[in-house]
């Protein structure tokens, strides 16, 4: 028998005439994303991991590795417990992961093991050998399919400017891209479909190309990632026009960048979202001064979770989006020095957590 988490939620409905409140009980699930920042083991693998070996530049010992696992498991087990006090996240997307083995070590940590997480992971072609992955509580989520979808980008990608209207045109475009230069290998997009306590949901886990070489020069690569997300969404919608889709990840772009606003078509406000559209709650959070990472004392939100239009409907007889947050407890924050206020990351003297704060949303459904 599945154990369902119930929370009382106080909703206040406003009309032009009256204001009233109504106490109800809801089933709640936390959905989270976290950049694990260089979750490498100490074993020399075929990927470029020499820096993260006991003899490498990071002097990455078994002791340090296990401390990193302990730190990550503490954060992951606590995300969302403010409104969901009895349960760690049901669904977790992650990135900067070396291999499946580090995930198996992570879910066995004392703070994670009680939740019995399953793992979905593929090795990606990323040149650093880092991947995205998906963790799920087996008692609540049953995957029915999962696939890694390659992001095909090439050198001089930004020079390829064409509008495609037919499959033949798209095939010609692929050839044109290849002709422009060598492929840039990056992380695949992980698409997982399954049943969350009996309701079908679709999750995309992303880690878009970095800003290496400069934001402007590298922007076309992330714009391509946004368009690929949109293409995947449209494919899902063709099968099920009422599909519940969540796209999460470290996008290496902000909520207001072209890759997010035009590539995916994300909207800042719920009322702007049309059928087949997608809502990004983290855009409003950015304009309220919140951040998931910092660079040169400037904060921004690169870590985001977006939800499809069916998830923002107000009929809570089915799972719907409730609200979002950034998990940034004091113990995860640097308290002294040049980077005071930044996420507490790994240094030569301290095994921290990550250079990003994790993000999360709640899905709720009225209890019967």
ABEGO torsion letter per residue (X at the ends): XBBBBBBBBBBBBBBAABBBBBBBBBBBBBBBBBBAGGBBBABBBABBAAAABAABAAGBBAAAAAAAAAAAAAAAAABGAAABAABBBABBBBBGBABAAAAAAAAABAAAAAAGBBBBBBBBABAAGBBBBBBBBAAABBBABBBBBBBBBBBGAAABBBBBABAAAAAAAAAAAAAAEBBBBBBBBBBBBBBBGGBBBBBBBBBBBBABGEAAAAAAAAAAAAAAAAAAAAAAAAABAABBBBBBEBAGBBAABAAAAAAAGBBABAAABBBGBBBBAAAAAAAAGBBABBBGGBBBBABBBBBBAAAABABAABBBBABBBBBBBAAABBABEAABGBBBBBBAABBBABABBBBBBBBBBBBX
